[in-house]
Amino acid sequence: MKLPQLSLVVENKTGALIAPCKLLTDAGINIVTLSLADTQQIGVLRLIVAEWQAASDLLKAAGYDVHVTHVLAIEVADQPGGLLALLRIFAEGGVNVAHMYAFTERLGQSAVLVFSFDDLDAAIRCLTRAGINPVTPVYLYDQQNDR
C-alpha cells in the first residue's frame, strides 16, 4: 500500500538532472514516475522506482543527500470533480496533502496520483472509511514491466 519515494536536491541549472538520471540508467533502474519542484537555486527531485533501495544506495554513493519517504498512489476518477471528491475526504479527516503529482499511466478510466501527507496513516484511515484502496506498488511496477 505505502510506496517508497526518493527525494534528492539538485542544482537548478542546465544539465543538473543528467547525472542522477544517468546513474539510474547505467544501473538499469527505470523511473516509474517523478516530480521536480524548484526554487531559484535548487530543485527537489522526487522519484518512484521499483528498485528503490538500490537507487537510494547508488545516489547516496554518488554524493546525493537522498531521503526516503512513503507516499500513496491513488486512483482518481478522470473527470471534472474527481480530484475534488478525494481532496474533500482528506480535508474532512483533518489530513493535509503535502504534495502530489501524477503518473503517466492510467488504470482503466482512472488517473493515478501520488500523494504525500503530513500523516500517512491518518490518510489511509480516511481512504478506508471512504472504501478506497490505494494502488499497490506491485501493481504499479507490473504496469511498467508490461509495456
C-alpha positions in Angstrom: 0.0 0.0 0.0 2.7 2.5 1.0 5.0 3.4 -1.8 8.7 4.4 -1.2 9.6 7.8 -2.7 13.2 9.0 -3.1 13.8 12.8 -2.8 17.0 14.5 -3.6 18.2 18.0 -4.1 19.7 19.0 -7.4 21.0 22.4 -8.5 18.6 24.5 -10.5 20.9 24.8 -13.6 21.1 23.4 -17.1 22.0 19.8 -17.2 21.8 19.1 -13.4 19.3 16.3 -13.9 21.5 14.4 -16.3 23.9 13.0 -13.6 21.3 11.3 -11.3 19.3 10.0 -14.4 22.5 8.6 -15.9 23.3 6.8 -12.7 19.9 5.1 -12.6 20.1 4.4 -16.4 23.5 2.8 -16.1 22.3 0.6 -13.3 19.2 -0.5 -15.3 16.8 1.2 -12.9 13.7 2.6 -14.5 12.0 5.7 -13.2 8.3 4.8 -12.9 7.3 8.5 -12.3 8.8 11.7 -11.0 8.2 15.2 -9.9 10.5 18.2 -9.9 9.9 21.3 -7.9 12.2 24.3 -8.0 13.4 27.4 -6.3 15.9 29.8 -7.8 18.9 27.8 -6.6 17.8 24.3 -6.1 15.3 21.7 -7.3 13.8 18.8 -5.4 13.6 15.7 -7.5 11.1 13.1 -6.3 11.3 9.6 -7.8 9.3 6.4 -7.7 11.3 3.4 -8.8 10.8 -0.3 -8.2 14.4 -0.9 -7.0 14.2 2.0 -4.6 16.8 0.7 -2.1 19.4 0.1 -4.9 18.6 3.5 -6.4 18.9 5.2 -3.0 22.3 3.5 -2.3 23.6 4.4 -5.7 22.6 8.0 -5.5 24.0 8.3 -1.9 27.3 6.8 -3.1 27.4 9.5 -5.8 27.1 12.2 -3.1 23.4 13.0 -3.2 21.5 13.5 0.0 18.6 11.1 -0.5 15.6 10.9 1.7 13.2 8.0 1.5 9.6 8.8 2.5 6.4 6.9 1.9 3.5 8.1 -0.3 0.3 6.7 -1.6 -0.7 6.1 -5.2 -4.5 6.6 -5.5 -6.9 6.1 -8.4 -8.8 9.3 -9.1 -11.8 9.5 -11.5 -10.5 11.2 -14.6 -13.4 13.6 -14.9 -14.3 17.1 -13.6 -14.6 16.8 -9.8 -12.7 13.5 -9.5 -9.8 15.1 -7.6 -12.1 17.4 -5.6 -14.0 14.4 -4.2 -10.8 12.9 -3.0 -9.5 16.1 -1.5 -12.7 16.5 0.5 -12.2 13.1 2.0 -8.8 14.2 3.3 -10.0 17.6 4.5 -12.9 16.1 6.4 -10.5 13.7 8.1 -8.2 16.6 9.0 -5.4 15.3 6.8 -3.1 17.7 5.0 -1.8 16.9 1.5 1.9 17.9 1.5 2.5 17.4 -2.3 1.1 15.4 -5.1 1.9 14.5 -8.7 0.6 12.3 -11.5 1.6 9.0 -13.0 1.8 9.0 -16.8 -0.1 5.7 -17.0 -3.8 5.4 -16.4 -5.6 2.5 -14.7 -8.6 1.8 -16.9 -10.7 5.0 -16.9 -8.9 6.4 -13.8 -5.9 8.7 -13.4 -3.3 7.8 -10.8 -1.9 10.5 -8.5 0.9 10.2 -5.9 0.1 11.9 -2.6 2.3 12.8 0.3 0.7 13.6 3.6 1.7 15.1 6.9 0.2 11.9 8.5 0.2 9.0 6.1 -1.6 6.6 8.5 -4.4 9.1 9.0 -4.7 9.4 5.2 -5.0 5.6 4.9 -7.7 5.6 7.6 -9.7 8.3 5.7 -9.4 6.2 2.5 -10.5 3.1 4.3 -13.6 4.8 5.7 -14.4 6.0 2.2 -14.0 2.5 0.8 -11.0 3.5 -1.3 -7.9 1.3 -1.6 -4.6 2.8 -2.7 -2.9 1.3 -5.7 -0.4 -1.3 -4.6 3.3 -0.8 -5.5 3.4 -4.3 -7.1 0.6 -3.3 -9.5 2.3 -0.1 -10.4 5.6 -1.7 -11.1 4.0 -4.5 -13.0 2.2 -2.0 -15.3 5.6 -0.6 -16.2 7.0 -4.0 -17.0 4.0 -4.8 -19.3 4.9 -2.1 -21.8 
